[in-house]
Amino acid sequence: MDSGPEAESDRLTTYEEVLEQWALNDCRAVINSPGDDAMKALFRWWQATRSKPVTVTGTVTPQSLDRAWTSFVSRWNTEGPEAFQQKLMRREEQHSRLSVQALVSQIC
């Protein structure tokens, strides 16, 4: 097994390719999809529970959104719709409980 710099470079390229497998909002690979619009809405919800953006900005590139989408689709396909949506609800609850905005509203 080669563990030199070339092998490391090959592995990184392969991993990068895996992360960019699907472009943002490409729903062709989604298993048990509730529909394209529903998947896009779930992605926006998922990103919001993590305080992550869903649009390109000065610091958010199309490539980073493609990677986030690919990770989202992979997780959806691995966990299944029910488990994923339950996790999403738990995350939203936890996020709102721990967010600064929620803390401010409790104090004021």
C-alpha positions as CSV (number, residue, x, y, z in Angstrom):
1,M,0.0,0.0,0.0
2,D,1.5,3.3,-1.1
3,S,1.4,6.0,1.6
4,G,3.6,8.6,0.0
5,P,2.6,12.1,-1.0
6,E,1.1,11.0,-4.3
7,A,-1.3,8.5,-2.6
8,E,-2.3,11.3,-0.1
9,S,-3.0,13.6,-3.1
10,D,-5.1,10.9,-4.8
11,R,-7.1,10.2,-1.7
12,L,-7.9,13.9,-1.2
13,T,-9.0,14.2,-4.8
14,T,-11.2,11.2,-4.4
15,Y,-12.7,12.6,-1.2
16,E,-13.3,16.0,-2.9
17,E,-15.0,14.3,-5.7
18,V,-17.3,12.5,-3.2
19,L,-18.1,15.7,-1.5
20,E,-19.1,17.3,-4.8
21,Q,-21.0,14.4,-6.2
22,W,-24.3,16.3,-6.6
23,A,-24.9,20.0,-7.4
24,L,-27.0,22.1,-5.1
25,N,-30.7,21.1,-5.5
26,D,-30.0,18.1,-7.7
27,C,-32.6,15.6,-6.4
28,R,-31.8,12.8,-8.8
29,A,-30.0,10.7,-6.2
30,V,-32.5,11.1,-3.4
31,I,-34.0,7.9,-2.3
32,N,-37.6,8.0,-1.1
33,S,-37.9,11.7,-2.0
34,P,-41.0,13.6,-1.0
35,G,-40.4,15.7,-4.1
36,D,-37.9,18.2,-5.3
37,D,-39.5,21.2,-3.6
38,A,-39.9,19.4,-0.3
39,M,-36.2,18.3,-0.4
40,K,-35.1,21.9,-1.1
41,A,-37.2,23.1,1.8
42,L,-35.8,20.3,4.1
43,F,-32.3,21.4,3.1
44,R,-33.0,25.0,4.0
45,W,-34.4,23.8,7.3
46,W,-31.4,21.6,7.9
47,Q,-29.0,24.4,7.2
48,A,-30.9,26.8,9.4
49,T,-30.7,24.4,12.4
50,R,-26.9,24.6,11.9
51,S,-26.8,28.4,11.3
52,K,-25.5,27.7,7.8
53,P,-26.4,29.7,4.7
54,V,-28.2,28.3,1.7
55,T,-27.2,30.9,-0.8
56,V,-24.0,32.1,-2.4
57,T,-22.5,35.1,-0.6
58,G,-19.1,36.7,-0.4
59,T,-17.8,33.9,1.9
60,V,-20.1,31.0,0.7
61,T,-19.1,29.6,-2.6
62,P,-21.2,27.5,-5.0
63,Q,-18.7,24.6,-4.3
64,S,-19.3,24.8,-0.6
65,L,-23.1,24.6,-1.1
66,D,-22.7,21.6,-3.5
67,R,-20.7,19.9,-0.7
68,A,-23.4,20.7,1.8
69,W,-26.1,19.4,-0.5
70,T,-24.1,16.2,-1.2
71,S,-23.7,15.6,2.5
72,F,-27.4,16.3,3.1
73,V,-28.5,13.9,0.4
74,S,-26.1,11.2,1.6
75,R,-27.4,11.5,5.2
76,W,-31.0,11.4,3.9
77,N,-30.3,8.3,1.9
78,T,-28.4,6.6,4.8
79,E,-30.8,7.4,7.6
80,G,-34.1,7.3,5.7
81,P,-36.9,9.9,5.6
82,E,-38.4,9.2,9.1
83,A,-35.2,9.1,11.0
84,F,-33.8,12.1,9.2
85,Q,-36.9,14.2,9.8
86,Q,-36.9,13.2,13.5
87,K,-33.3,14.2,13.8
88,L,-34.1,17.5,12.1
89,M,-36.8,18.3,14.6
90,R,-34.5,17.5,17.5
91,R,-31.8,19.7,16.1
92,E,-34.2,22.6,15.6
93,E,-35.3,22.2,19.2
94,Q,-31.8,22.1,20.4
95,H,-30.7,25.0,18.2
96,S,-33.5,27.2,19.4
97,R,-32.8,26.3,23.0
98,L,-29.1,27.1,22.6
99,S,-29.3,30.1,20.3
100,V,-28.4,33.6,21.4
101,Q,-31.7,34.9,20.0
102,A,-33.6,32.5,22.2
103,L,-31.5,33.5,25.2
104,V,-32.2,37.2,24.6
105,S,-35.9,36.6,24.3
106,Q,-35.9,34.8,27.6
107,I,-34.0,37.6,29.4
108,C,-35.9,40.5,27.9
